[in-house]
Amino acid sequence: MKSYVRLLNHTSDLGLKVYAESLPELFTAAGRALMKLMVDLDSVRPIEQRNIKVRAGEIDLLFREWLSELLALFHNEEFLVSRIAKVRINNSQISALIYGEKFDKNRHEIRRELKSITYHQLGVKFDGKRYTGTFIIDV
Amino acid sequence: MNAESLIQKSGYLWEIPQAGPMRVPGLIYATENLMQQIHQDESLKQVANVAQLPGIVGYALAMPDIHWGYGFPIGGVAAMDVTSGVISPGGVGYDINCGVRLLRTNLTVDSIRTKIKDLVTGIFHNVPSGVGSHGAIKKLDRKDVRQVLLKGARWAIENGFGSSDDLNFIENSGILKEANPEVISERAYQRGAPQLGTLGSGNHFIEISEVRDIFDEDIAAQLGIQKGNIAIFIHTGSRGLGYQICDDFIKVTLQATAKYGIAIPDRQLACAPIQSSEGQDYLGAMRAAANFAFANRQVISALIESSLLKILNLSPNNLGMRLVWDIAHNIAKIETHEFQGKEYNVCVHRKGATRAFGPGSPDLPTQYQSIGQPVLVPGDMGTESYLCVGTRKAMQETFGSSCHGAGRVLSRTQAKKRSQGRNLYQELAKAGIFVMAEGRSTIAEEMPDAYKNVTEVVNTMHLAGIIKKVARFTPMGVVKG
Protein backbone atom coordinates (compact mmCIF):
# COMPACT_ATOMS: atom_id res chain seq x y z
CA MET A 1 0.00 0.00 0.00
CA LYS A 2 1.39 3.38 -0.97
CA SER A 3 0.68 5.35 2.13
CA TYR A 4 2.77 6.87 4.86
CA VAL A 5 2.36 8.69 8.15
CA ARG A 6 4.17 11.65 9.68
CA LEU A 7 3.98 12.79 13.31
CA LEU A 8 3.30 16.51 13.80
CA ASN A 9 5.12 18.52 16.44
CA HIS A 10 2.12 19.68 18.43
CA THR A 11 3.18 21.04 21.84
CA SER A 12 0.61 19.46 24.10
CA ASP A 13 -0.96 16.71 22.07
CA LEU A 14 -0.21 14.32 19.23
CA GLY A 15 -0.87 15.13 15.60
CA LEU A 16 -0.66 12.92 12.53
CA LYS A 17 -0.47 13.64 8.83
CA VAL A 18 -1.32 10.66 6.67
CA TYR A 19 -0.69 10.43 2.93
CA ALA A 20 -2.31 7.92 0.55
CA GLU A 21 -3.34 7.47 -3.06
CA SER A 22 -6.99 6.73 -2.40
CA LEU A 23 -9.55 7.54 0.26
CA PRO A 24 -9.91 3.92 1.47
CA GLU A 25 -6.11 3.71 1.76
CA LEU A 26 -6.04 7.01 3.64
CA PHE A 27 -8.72 5.92 6.11
CA THR A 28 -7.05 2.53 6.61
CA ALA A 29 -3.58 4.02 7.15
CA ALA A 30 -4.93 6.66 9.54
CA GLY A 31 -6.83 4.04 11.53
CA ARG A 32 -3.75 1.84 11.84
CA ALA A 33 -1.54 4.80 12.77
CA LEU A 34 -4.01 5.79 15.48
CA MET A 35 -4.01 2.29 16.94
CA LYS A 36 -0.20 2.13 16.78
CA LEU A 37 -0.01 5.20 19.02
CA MET A 38 -1.83 3.16 21.64
CA VAL A 39 -0.51 -0.38 21.30
CA ASP A 40 2.01 -2.57 19.45
CA LEU A 41 -0.19 -3.91 16.63
CA ASP A 42 1.86 -7.13 16.44
CA SER A 43 0.66 -7.97 19.95
CA VAL A 44 -3.02 -7.76 18.97
CA ARG A 45 -4.34 -10.97 17.42
CA PRO A 46 -6.95 -10.49 14.67
CA ILE A 47 -9.24 -13.13 16.16
CA GLU A 48 -12.53 -11.25 16.41
CA GLN A 49 -14.15 -9.31 13.64
CA ARG A 50 -16.61 -6.43 13.62
CA ASN A 51 -18.44 -4.48 10.96
CA ILE A 52 -18.20 -0.74 11.33
CA LYS A 53 -20.43 1.77 9.59
CA VAL A 54 -20.13 5.50 10.19
CA ARG A 55 -21.83 8.50 8.59
CA ALA A 56 -21.05 12.20 8.56
CA GLY A 57 -22.02 15.23 6.50
CA GLU A 58 -18.63 15.93 4.95
CA ILE A 59 -15.36 14.13 4.33
CA ASP A 60 -13.37 15.87 7.14
CA LEU A 61 -16.02 14.96 9.67
CA LEU A 62 -16.33 11.43 8.29
CA PHE A 63 -12.56 11.02 8.75
CA ARG A 64 -12.87 12.12 12.39
CA GLU A 65 -15.96 9.98 13.06
CA TRP A 66 -14.19 6.92 11.68
CA LEU A 67 -11.14 7.44 13.89
CA SER A 68 -13.37 8.21 16.88
CA GLU A 69 -15.27 4.99 16.30
CA LEU A 70 -12.03 2.96 16.41
CA LEU A 71 -11.09 4.72 19.63
CA ALA A 72 -14.58 4.18 21.08
CA LEU A 73 -14.19 0.42 20.60
CA PHE A 74 -11.35 0.57 23.09
CA HIS A 75 -12.95 3.10 25.44
CA ASN A 76 -16.31 1.37 25.62
CA GLU A 77 -15.54 -2.30 25.02
CA GLU A 78 -11.77 -2.54 25.59
CA PHE A 79 -11.50 -3.86 22.02
CA LEU A 80 -8.17 -3.31 20.25
CA VAL A 81 -8.05 -3.14 16.45
CA SER A 82 -5.09 -4.60 14.56
CA ARG A 83 -6.38 -5.09 11.04
CA ILE A 84 -8.70 -3.03 8.85
CA ALA A 85 -10.19 -4.49 5.66
CA LYS A 86 -12.92 -3.96 3.09
CA VAL A 87 -13.04 -0.21 3.50
CA ARG A 88 -15.78 1.31 1.35
CA ILE A 89 -16.49 5.00 1.24
CA ASN A 90 -19.41 6.55 -0.59
CA ASN A 91 -21.94 9.31 -0.02
CA SER A 92 -20.59 10.45 3.33
CA GLN A 93 -20.53 6.93 4.68
CA ILE A 94 -17.73 4.52 5.46
CA SER A 95 -18.07 0.82 6.10
CA ALA A 96 -15.25 -1.51 7.03
CA LEU A 97 -14.47 -4.92 8.42
CA ILE A 98 -12.09 -4.73 11.34
CA TYR A 99 -10.21 -7.42 13.22
CA GLY A 100 -8.71 -7.44 16.67
CA GLU A 101 -9.27 -8.71 20.16
CA LYS A 102 -10.22 -7.71 23.70
CA PHE A 103 -7.55 -5.92 25.71
CA ASP A 104 -5.58 -8.31 27.91
CA LYS A 105 -3.38 -6.64 30.50
CA ASN A 106 -0.90 -9.52 30.42
CA ARG A 107 -0.27 -9.35 26.68
CA HIS A 108 -1.01 -5.76 25.67
CA GLU A 109 0.93 -2.77 26.85
CA ILE A 110 -1.06 0.41 26.33
CA ARG A 111 1.44 3.07 25.32
CA ARG A 112 -0.58 6.15 26.16
CA GLU A 113 -4.11 7.34 26.72
CA LEU A 114 -5.79 8.85 23.68
CA LYS A 115 -8.68 10.91 24.98
CA SER A 116 -10.32 12.06 21.78
CA ILE A 117 -9.84 13.08 18.16
CA THR A 118 -10.05 16.88 18.08
CA TYR A 119 -11.37 19.13 15.29
CA HIS A 120 -8.30 21.39 15.42
CA GLN A 121 -6.52 21.37 12.02
CA LEU A 122 -8.68 18.41 11.03
CA GLY A 123 -8.87 17.87 7.30
CA VAL A 124 -8.80 15.62 4.27
CA LYS A 125 -7.30 17.18 1.15
CA PHE A 126 -6.68 15.96 -2.39
CA ASP A 127 -4.05 17.67 -4.55
CA GLY A 128 -4.92 15.84 -7.75
CA LYS A 129 -2.42 13.07 -7.04
CA ARG A 130 -2.72 12.03 -3.45
CA TYR A 131 -4.87 12.45 -0.36
CA THR A 132 -3.64 13.97 2.88
CA GLY A 133 -5.46 13.50 6.16
CA THR A 134 -4.54 15.57 9.22
CA PHE A 135 -5.77 15.12 12.77
CA ILE A 136 -4.73 16.00 16.31
CA ILE A 137 -5.49 13.74 19.25
CA ASP A 138 -5.97 14.98 22.78
CA VAL A 139 -3.65 12.93 24.99
CA MET B 1 0.09 35.86 14.55
CA ASN B 2 3.45 37.51 13.93
CA ALA B 3 5.89 38.79 16.51
CA GLU B 4 5.83 42.35 15.14
CA SER B 5 2.20 43.00 16.03
CA LEU B 6 2.76 42.24 19.73
CA ILE B 7 2.96 45.27 22.02
CA GLN B 8 5.06 44.89 25.15
CA LYS B 9 3.15 46.63 27.97
CA SER B 10 5.63 45.83 30.76
CA GLY B 11 8.28 43.29 31.73
CA TYR B 12 5.58 40.65 32.11
CA LEU B 13 2.61 41.81 30.03
CA TRP B 14 2.00 41.78 26.26
CA GLU B 15 -0.91 42.80 24.08
CA ILE B 16 -2.13 41.48 20.77
CA PRO B 17 -3.94 44.53 19.39
CA GLN B 18 -7.52 44.09 18.29
CA ALA B 19 -7.54 43.55 14.52
CA GLY B 20 -9.75 42.01 11.85
CA PRO B 21 -12.48 39.82 13.30
CA MET B 22 -11.11 40.09 16.87
CA ARG B 23 -13.74 41.63 19.18
CA VAL B 24 -11.23 42.43 21.95
CA PRO B 25 -7.42 42.53 22.22
CA GLY B 26 -5.40 39.60 23.55
CA LEU B 27 -3.39 40.00 26.73
CA ILE B 28 -0.54 37.64 27.65
CA TYR B 29 1.34 37.46 30.93
CA ALA B 30 4.93 36.43 30.21
CA THR B 31 8.53 37.46 30.69
CA GLU B 32 10.61 38.17 27.58
CA ASN B 33 12.22 34.78 27.92
CA LEU B 34 8.88 32.95 28.19
CA MET B 35 7.54 34.96 25.25
CA GLN B 36 10.38 33.63 23.09
CA GLN B 37 9.22 30.09 23.90
CA ILE B 38 5.57 31.03 23.33
CA HIS B 39 6.45 32.29 19.85
CA GLN B 40 7.66 28.83 18.88
CA ASP B 41 4.18 27.36 18.62
CA GLU B 42 0.73 28.52 17.52
CA SER B 43 -0.64 29.59 20.88
CA LEU B 44 -0.65 33.36 20.17
CA LYS B 45 -2.76 32.76 17.08
CA GLN B 46 -5.11 30.79 19.29
CA VAL B 47 -5.39 33.75 21.69
CA ALA B 48 -6.38 35.94 18.72
CA ASN B 49 -8.90 33.29 17.64
CA VAL B 50 -10.55 33.20 21.08
CA ALA B 51 -10.80 37.01 20.92
CA GLN B 52 -13.21 36.57 17.99
CA LEU B 53 -15.88 34.74 19.99
CA PRO B 54 -19.19 36.54 20.60
CA GLY B 55 -19.72 38.26 23.93
CA ILE B 56 -16.09 38.14 25.08
CA VAL B 57 -15.47 40.82 27.70
CA GLY B 58 -12.27 42.83 28.03
CA TYR B 59 -9.50 40.63 26.69
CA ALA B 60 -8.70 37.11 25.55
CA LEU B 61 -6.26 36.37 28.35
CA ALA B 62 -3.29 34.02 28.47
CA MET B 63 -1.15 32.99 31.40
CA PRO B 64 2.65 32.47 31.22
CA ASP B 65 2.24 28.68 30.96
CA ILE B 66 0.34 29.16 27.69
CA HIS B 67 1.03 26.63 24.95
CA TRP B 68 -0.55 25.36 21.79
CA GLY B 69 -3.76 23.49 22.50
CA TYR B 70 -6.64 22.60 20.23
CA GLY B 71 -8.97 25.57 19.66
CA PHE B 72 -8.29 27.48 22.86
CA PRO B 73 -4.67 27.75 23.92
CA ILE B 74 -3.80 25.88 27.10
CA GLY B 75 -3.33 28.58 29.71
CA GLY B 76 -6.19 30.65 28.30
CA VAL B 77 -8.94 32.57 30.08
CA ALA B 78 -12.01 34.04 28.35
CA ALA B 79 -14.97 35.67 30.09
CA MET B 80 -18.15 35.76 28.03
CA ASP B 81 -21.11 38.01 28.83
CA VAL B 82 -23.88 35.71 30.06
CA THR B 83 -26.57 37.50 28.02
CA SER B 84 -24.80 38.01 24.71
CA GLY B 85 -21.92 35.54 24.89
CA VAL B 86 -21.19 31.94 24.01
CA ILE B 87 -19.98 28.87 25.82
CA SER B 88 -17.51 26.54 24.12
CA PRO B 89 -16.80 22.92 25.15
CA GLY B 90 -13.34 23.32 23.55
CA GLY B 91 -12.76 26.25 25.92
CA VAL B 92 -13.06 23.85 28.83
CA GLY B 93 -11.33 20.88 27.24
CA TYR B 94 -11.82 17.13 27.16
CA ASP B 95 -10.74 16.58 30.74
CA ILE B 96 -13.51 18.61 32.36
CA ASN B 97 -12.48 19.82 35.83
CA CYS B 98 -9.03 18.45 35.52
CA GLY B 99 -7.56 19.91 38.66
CA VAL B 100 -5.14 19.68 41.53
CA ARG B 101 -5.50 19.14 45.23
CA LEU B 102 -2.95 19.68 47.94
CA LEU B 103 -2.95 17.74 51.22
CA ARG B 104 -0.81 18.71 54.18
CA THR B 105 0.51 16.18 56.73
CA ASN B 106 2.39 16.11 60.04
CA LEU B 107 5.05 13.88 58.46
CA THR B 108 8.56 15.23 58.28
CA VAL B 109 11.09 14.62 55.54
CA ASP B 110 13.43 12.84 57.92
CA SER B 111 10.71 10.48 59.16
CA ILE B 112 9.92 9.14 55.67
CA ARG B 113 13.20 9.44 53.78
CA THR B 114 13.95 5.73 54.05
CA LYS B 115 10.33 4.73 53.40
CA ILE B 116 9.65 6.70 50.25
CA LYS B 117 9.80 3.63 47.98
CA ASP B 118 7.29 1.81 50.16
CA LEU B 119 4.97 4.79 50.19
CA VAL B 120 5.08 5.30 46.42
CA THR B 121 4.65 1.57 45.81
CA GLY B 122 1.74 1.42 48.25
CA ILE B 123 -0.05 4.35 46.63
CA PHE B 124 0.72 2.98 43.15
CA HIS B 125 -1.05 -0.26 44.02
CA ASN B 126 -3.90 1.33 45.94
CA VAL B 127 -4.84 4.02 43.39
CA PRO B 128 -5.33 2.45 39.94
CA SER B 129 -3.51 4.37 37.22
CA GLY B 130 -2.86 4.05 33.52
CA VAL B 131 -5.10 4.01 30.48
CA GLY B 132 -8.68 3.00 31.21
CA SER B 133 -7.71 2.24 34.80
CA HIS B 134 -10.58 1.01 36.94
CA GLY B 135 -11.38 -0.99 40.02
CA ALA B 136 -10.48 1.45 42.81
CA ILE B 137 -13.85 1.00 44.42
CA LYS B 138 -16.80 -1.23 43.64
CA LYS B 139 -18.09 -0.66 40.12
CA LEU B 140 -20.86 1.91 40.20
CA ASP B 141 -24.19 1.26 38.54
CA ARG B 142 -25.99 3.92 36.55
CA LYS B 143 -27.93 5.16 39.60
CA ASP B 144 -24.69 5.59 41.59
CA VAL B 145 -23.02 7.49 38.76
CA ARG B 146 -26.06 9.77 38.56
CA GLN B 147 -25.68 10.53 42.27
CA VAL B 148 -21.96 11.28 41.80
CA LEU B 149 -22.86 13.67 38.97
CA LEU B 150 -25.34 15.50 41.18
CA LYS B 151 -23.47 15.47 44.49
CA GLY B 152 -19.79 15.73 43.56
CA ALA B 153 -17.36 15.38 46.47
CA ARG B 154 -20.31 15.05 48.89
CA TRP B 155 -21.13 11.68 47.32
CA ALA B 156 -17.62 10.48 48.16
CA ILE B 157 -17.95 11.64 51.76
CA GLU B 158 -21.37 10.03 52.16
CA ASN B 159 -19.77 6.79 50.97
CA GLY B 160 -16.93 6.86 53.47
CA PHE B 161 -14.20 8.69 51.58
CA GLY B 162 -13.03 11.57 53.75
CA SER B 163 -14.88 13.87 56.13
CA SER B 164 -17.42 16.62 55.57
CA ASP B 165 -14.86 19.23 56.72
CA ASP B 166 -13.06 18.58 53.43
CA LEU B 167 -15.90 20.25 51.52
CA ASN B 168 -14.89 23.66 52.94
CA PHE B 169 -11.58 23.39 51.13
CA ILE B 170 -12.74 22.46 47.65
CA GLU B 171 -13.54 25.02 44.99
CA ASN B 172 -17.34 25.52 45.08
CA SER B 173 -17.43 23.12 48.06
CA GLY B 174 -16.88 20.24 45.66
CA ILE B 175 -20.26 20.53 43.99
CA LEU B 176 -21.40 22.60 41.04
CA LYS B 177 -25.11 23.24 41.36
CA GLU B 178 -27.49 22.85 38.44
CA ALA B 179 -25.63 19.84 37.08
CA ASN B 180 -27.83 18.01 34.61
CA PRO B 181 -27.23 14.24 34.34
CA GLU B 182 -30.20 13.90 31.98
CA VAL B 183 -28.34 15.34 28.98
CA ILE B 184 -25.40 12.97 29.28
CA SER B 185 -25.00 10.12 26.79
CA GLU B 186 -25.01 6.45 27.74
CA ARG B 187 -21.45 6.19 26.43
CA ALA B 188 -20.34 8.80 28.98
CA TYR B 189 -22.08 6.92 31.79
CA GLN B 190 -20.43 3.68 30.65
CA ARG B 191 -16.99 5.25 30.57
CA GLY B 192 -17.44 6.86 34.01
CA ALA B 193 -18.89 3.89 35.88
CA PRO B 194 -15.66 1.91 36.49
CA GLN B 195 -13.31 4.91 36.73
CA LEU B 196 -14.15 6.73 39.95
CA GLY B 197 -11.10 6.79 42.21
CA THR B 198 -8.61 6.26 39.38
CA LEU B 199 -5.73 8.48 38.33
CA GLY B 200 -5.69 7.94 34.56
CA SER B 201 -2.55 8.56 32.54
CA GLY B 202 -0.65 11.26 30.63
CA ASN B 203 0.24 14.22 32.80
CA HIS B 204 -1.84 13.04 35.77
CA PHE B 205 0.08 12.23 38.92
CA ILE B 206 0.26 11.83 42.67
CA GLU B 207 3.30 13.44 44.22
CA ILE B 208 4.80 13.17 47.70
CA SER B 209 6.62 16.45 48.23
CA GLU B 210 8.79 18.21 50.74
CA VAL B 211 7.86 21.74 51.81
CA ARG B 212 11.18 23.30 50.82
CA ASP B 213 10.69 27.07 51.16
CA ILE B 214 8.16 29.33 52.79
CA PHE B 215 7.73 32.78 51.26
CA ASP B 216 4.92 34.00 53.52
CA GLU B 217 5.07 32.62 57.06
CA ASP B 218 1.66 33.90 58.20
CA ILE B 219 -0.29 32.57 55.26
CA ALA B 220 1.60 29.26 55.27
CA ALA B 221 0.79 28.81 58.97
CA GLN B 222 -2.90 29.49 58.30
CA LEU B 223 -2.82 26.85 55.57
CA GLY B 224 -1.10 24.33 57.85
CA ILE B 225 2.09 24.29 55.75
CA GLN B 226 5.42 23.98 57.57
CA LYS B 227 8.94 23.89 56.17
CA GLY B 228 10.43 20.37 56.21
CA ASN B 229 7.02 18.69 56.32
CA ILE B 230 5.50 16.39 53.72
CA ALA B 231 2.62 17.38 51.48
CA ILE B 232 0.81 15.53 48.72
CA PHE B 233 -0.34 16.78 45.34
CA ILE B 234 -2.99 14.98 43.27
CA HIS B 235 -3.55 15.91 39.62
CA THR B 236 -6.45 14.27 37.79
CA GLY B 237 -9.93 15.00 36.46
CA SER B 238 -13.20 13.53 35.25
CA ARG B 239 -11.63 10.62 33.35
CA GLY B 240 -13.45 9.03 30.40
CA LEU B 241 -16.77 10.50 31.46
CA GLY B 242 -15.53 14.05 30.91
CA TYR B 243 -13.78 13.19 27.62
CA GLN B 244 -16.99 11.68 26.28
CA ILE B 245 -19.14 14.65 27.35
CA CYS B 246 -16.77 17.08 25.65
CA ASP B 247 -16.77 14.95 22.50
CA ASP B 248 -20.58 14.70 22.48
CA PHE B 249 -21.09 18.42 23.01
CA ILE B 250 -18.59 19.60 20.41
CA LYS B 251 -20.89 17.86 17.93
CA VAL B 252 -23.92 19.60 19.45
CA THR B 253 -22.24 23.00 19.44
CA LEU B 254 -20.87 22.57 15.89
CA GLN B 255 -24.49 22.37 14.78
CA ALA B 256 -25.40 25.28 17.06
CA THR B 257 -22.58 27.38 15.60
CA ALA B 258 -24.16 26.96 12.16
CA LYS B 259 -27.72 27.33 13.47
CA TYR B 260 -27.02 30.66 15.22
CA GLY B 261 -24.75 31.94 12.44
CA ILE B 262 -21.62 32.25 14.59
CA ALA B 263 -18.37 32.67 12.65
CA ILE B 264 -15.46 30.71 14.16
CA PRO B 265 -11.88 30.50 12.88
CA ASP B 266 -11.33 26.92 14.08
CA ARG B 267 -13.93 24.15 14.35
CA GLN B 268 -12.61 23.23 17.77
CA LEU B 269 -13.98 26.61 18.97
CA ALA B 270 -17.52 25.36 18.28
CA CYS B 271 -19.84 27.17 20.67
CA ALA B 272 -23.44 27.99 21.46
CA PRO B 273 -25.07 31.08 22.95
CA ILE B 274 -25.04 30.63 26.74
CA GLN B 275 -28.78 31.25 26.85
CA SER B 276 -29.61 28.74 24.06
CA SER B 277 -30.87 25.25 24.85
CA GLU B 278 -27.60 23.83 23.47
CA GLY B 279 -25.56 26.15 25.69
CA GLN B 280 -27.63 25.33 28.76
CA ASP B 281 -27.43 21.59 28.08
CA TYR B 282 -23.65 21.77 27.81
CA LEU B 283 -23.41 23.82 31.02
CA GLY B 284 -25.51 21.19 32.84
CA ALA B 285 -23.44 18.30 31.44
CA MET B 286 -20.12 20.04 32.11
CA ARG B 287 -21.15 20.73 35.73
CA ALA B 288 -22.05 17.06 36.14
CA ALA B 289 -18.61 16.02 34.82
CA ALA B 290 -16.98 18.58 37.12
CA ASN B 291 -18.78 16.97 40.04
CA PHE B 292 -17.46 13.56 38.96
CA ALA B 293 -13.93 15.00 39.01
CA PHE B 294 -14.40 16.52 42.49
CA ALA B 295 -15.61 13.12 43.71
CA ASN B 296 -12.70 11.39 41.96
CA ARG B 297 -10.07 13.49 43.72
CA GLN B 298 -11.92 13.06 47.04
CA VAL B 299 -11.90 9.25 46.69
CA ILE B 300 -8.22 9.25 45.67
CA SER B 301 -7.33 11.33 48.76
CA ALA B 302 -8.99 8.75 50.99
CA LEU B 303 -7.18 5.91 49.20
CA ILE B 304 -3.86 7.69 49.72
CA GLU B 305 -4.61 8.35 53.38
CA SER B 306 -5.41 4.69 54.01
CA SER B 307 -2.16 3.66 52.25
CA LEU B 308 -0.09 6.02 54.39
CA LEU B 309 -1.79 4.97 57.64
CA LYS B 310 -1.17 1.33 56.89
CA ILE B 311 2.42 1.59 55.68
CA LEU B 312 3.53 3.99 58.40
CA ASN B 313 1.38 2.36 61.07
CA LEU B 314 0.09 5.71 62.29
CA SER B 315 -3.20 6.98 63.69
CA PRO B 316 -5.11 9.54 61.58
CA ASN B 317 -4.32 12.17 64.22
CA ASN B 318 -0.59 11.51 64.02
CA LEU B 319 -0.63 11.56 60.24
CA GLY B 320 -2.56 14.84 60.33
CA MET B 321 -3.53 14.69 56.68
CA ARG B 322 -5.83 17.57 55.82
CA LEU B 323 -7.03 19.08 52.58
CA VAL B 324 -5.49 22.50 51.94
CA TRP B 325 -7.32 23.17 48.69
CA ASP B 326 -8.75 21.52 45.59
CA ILE B 327 -8.71 23.57 42.42
CA ALA B 328 -10.23 23.18 38.95
CA HIS B 329 -8.14 24.18 35.93
CA ASN B 330 -10.34 23.09 32.99
CA ILE B 331 -13.75 24.60 33.58
CA ALA B 332 -16.34 27.26 32.74
CA LYS B 333 -18.12 29.06 35.60
CA ILE B 334 -20.81 31.71 35.81
CA GLU B 335 -19.32 34.47 37.97
CA THR B 336 -19.85 38.17 38.64
CA HIS B 337 -16.82 40.39 38.02
CA GLU B 338 -16.16 44.07 37.95
CA PHE B 339 -14.11 44.96 34.92
CA GLN B 340 -12.96 48.55 34.26
CA GLY B 341 -15.57 49.93 36.62
CA LYS B 342 -18.52 47.98 35.24
CA GLU B 343 -20.12 44.87 36.71
CA TYR B 344 -20.50 41.87 34.40
CA ASN B 345 -22.20 38.55 34.78
CA VAL B 346 -19.84 36.33 32.83
CA CYS B 347 -19.13 32.74 31.95
CA VAL B 348 -15.39 32.44 32.65
CA HIS B 349 -13.69 29.74 30.58
CA ARG B 350 -10.48 28.59 32.24
CA LYS B 351 -8.64 26.19 29.94
CA GLY B 352 -5.45 25.21 31.69
CA ALA B 353 -5.90 28.13 34.07
CA THR B 354 -7.03 28.29 37.69
CA ARG B 355 -9.37 30.46 39.63
CA ALA B 356 -7.36 32.83 41.87
CA PHE B 357 -9.89 34.78 43.93
CA GLY B 358 -8.48 37.45 46.23
CA PRO B 359 -9.13 38.05 49.94
CA GLY B 360 -12.69 38.98 50.86
CA SER B 361 -14.34 37.00 48.08
CA PRO B 362 -17.69 35.61 49.28
CA ASP B 363 -16.87 32.34 47.48
CA LEU B 364 -14.03 31.54 49.87
CA PRO B 365 -14.43 29.63 53.15
CA THR B 366 -14.25 31.75 56.32
CA GLN B 367 -10.81 30.30 57.12
CA TYR B 368 -9.39 31.76 53.88
CA GLN B 369 -11.34 35.05 53.77
CA SER B 370 -8.38 37.14 54.89
CA ILE B 371 -5.65 35.42 52.87
CA GLY B 372 -7.28 34.74 49.50
CA GLN B 373 -7.85 31.51 47.63
CA PRO B 374 -5.00 29.00 47.50
CA VAL B 375 -3.64 28.61 43.96
CA LEU B 376 -1.83 25.35 43.22
CA VAL B 377 0.82 25.37 40.51
CA PRO B 378 2.53 22.00 40.06
CA GLY B 379 5.68 21.85 37.98
CA ASP B 380 7.04 18.82 36.16
CA MET B 381 7.92 15.68 38.10
CA GLY B 382 11.61 16.54 38.40
CA THR B 383 11.60 20.06 39.75
CA GLU B 384 9.21 21.88 42.02
CA SER B 385 5.65 23.00 42.67
CA TYR B 386 4.15 26.11 44.24
CA LEU B 387 1.40 27.09 46.61
CA CYS B 388 0.25 30.68 46.11
CA VAL B 389 -2.84 32.72 46.95
CA GLY B 390 -5.05 34.91 44.75
CA THR B 391 -5.04 38.70 45.13
CA ARG B 392 -7.45 41.61 44.76
CA LYS B 393 -5.54 42.61 41.62
CA ALA B 394 -6.49 39.24 40.06
CA MET B 395 -10.12 40.25 40.55
CA GLN B 396 -9.49 43.51 38.66
CA GLU B 397 -7.29 42.22 35.84
CA THR B 398 -7.84 38.53 35.10
CA PHE B 399 -11.40 37.74 36.20
CA GLY B 400 -9.79 36.17 39.26
CA SER B 401 -7.59 33.74 37.29
CA SER B 402 -3.98 32.60 37.18
CA CYS B 403 -1.55 30.03 35.77
CA HIS B 404 -2.07 26.29 36.29
CA GLY B 405 1.34 24.65 35.85
CA ALA B 406 4.64 24.80 34.07
CA GLY B 407 3.21 24.46 30.56
CA ARG B 408 4.75 22.25 27.92
CA VAL B 409 7.54 23.52 25.72
CA LEU B 410 8.50 20.33 23.86
CA SER B 411 6.10 18.20 21.86
CA ARG B 412 5.77 14.59 22.93
CA THR B 413 7.79 13.43 19.94
CA GLN B 414 10.56 15.96 20.69
CA ALA B 415 10.57 14.84 24.33
CA LYS B 416 10.88 11.20 23.30
CA LYS B 417 13.78 12.01 21.00
CA ARG B 418 15.54 13.90 23.75
CA SER B 419 15.04 11.02 26.19
CA GLN B 420 16.68 8.45 23.90
CA GLY B 421 19.69 6.79 25.42
CA ARG B 422 18.90 8.24 28.84
CA ASN B 423 17.64 6.42 31.91
CA LEU B 424 15.14 8.95 33.20
CA TYR B 425 14.27 6.83 36.24
CA GLN B 426 17.93 6.87 37.25
CA GLU B 427 18.29 10.58 36.57
CA LEU B 428 15.30 11.30 38.78
CA ALA B 429 16.52 8.86 41.44
CA LYS B 430 19.85 10.71 41.51
CA ALA B 431 17.90 13.89 42.19
CA GLY B 432 16.22 12.09 45.11
CA ILE B 433 12.93 11.40 43.33
CA PHE B 434 11.47 7.90 43.20
CA VAL B 435 9.03 7.48 40.31
CA MET B 436 6.61 4.71 39.40
CA ALA B 437 4.62 4.86 36.16
CA GLU B 438 2.10 2.57 34.52
CA GLY B 439 2.71 3.53 30.86
CA ARG B 440 6.12 3.12 29.20
CA SER B 441 5.76 6.31 27.13
CA THR B 442 4.65 8.44 30.06
CA ILE B 443 8.04 9.03 31.65
CA ALA B 444 9.66 10.07 28.37
CA GLU B 445 6.80 12.27 27.23
CA GLU B 446 6.46 13.87 30.66
CA MET B 447 10.21 14.32 31.23
CA PRO B 448 11.26 17.54 32.99
CA ASP B 449 12.85 18.94 29.78
CA ALA B 450 9.39 18.91 28.16
CA TYR B 451 8.17 21.69 30.45
CA LYS B 452 8.85 25.37 30.96
CA ASN B 453 10.53 26.51 34.15
CA VAL B 454 7.64 26.60 36.64
CA THR B 455 9.48 29.08 38.85
CA GLU B 456 9.60 31.57 35.99
CA VAL B 457 5.90 31.00 35.31
CA VAL B 458 4.95 31.56 38.96
CA ASN B 459 7.31 34.53 39.36
CA THR B 460 5.69 36.21 36.36
CA MET B 461 2.25 36.09 37.99
CA HIS B 462 3.70 37.00 41.39
CA LEU B 463 5.46 40.06 39.96
CA ALA B 464 2.33 41.00 38.05
CA GLY B 465 0.55 40.99 41.42
CA ILE B 466 -2.05 38.39 40.34
CA ILE B 467 -0.93 35.80 42.88
CA LYS B 468 1.31 35.84 45.92
CA LYS B 469 3.85 33.06 46.50
CA VAL B 470 3.40 31.16 49.77
CA ALA B 471 5.50 27.99 49.58
CA ARG B 472 7.70 25.91 47.28
CA PHE B 473 7.67 22.11 47.22
CA THR B 474 10.14 19.62 45.79
CA PRO B 475 9.13 16.07 44.84
CA MET B 476 10.41 12.97 46.67
CA GLY B 477 8.09 10.37 45.21
CA VAL B 478 5.84 10.39 42.16
CA VAL B 479 3.14 8.07 40.84
CA LYS B 480 2.46 8.69 37.14
CA GLY B 481 -0.36 7.20 35.15
Interface residues (C-beta under 8 A of the other chain):
Chain A: L7 L8 N9 H10 T11 S12 D13 L14 M38 S68 A72 F74 H75 N76 E78 F103 E109 I110 R111 R112 E113 K115 S116 T118 Y119 H120 Q121 L122 I136 D138 V139
Chain B: D41 S43 H67 W68 G69 Y70 G71 I74 G90 G93 Y94 D95 G130 V131 G132 R187 Q190 R191 G200 S201 G202 G240 Y243 Q244 C246 D247 I250 L254 D266 R267 Q268 A270 R408 V409 L410 S411 R412 T413 Q414 G439 R440 S441 T442 E445 G481
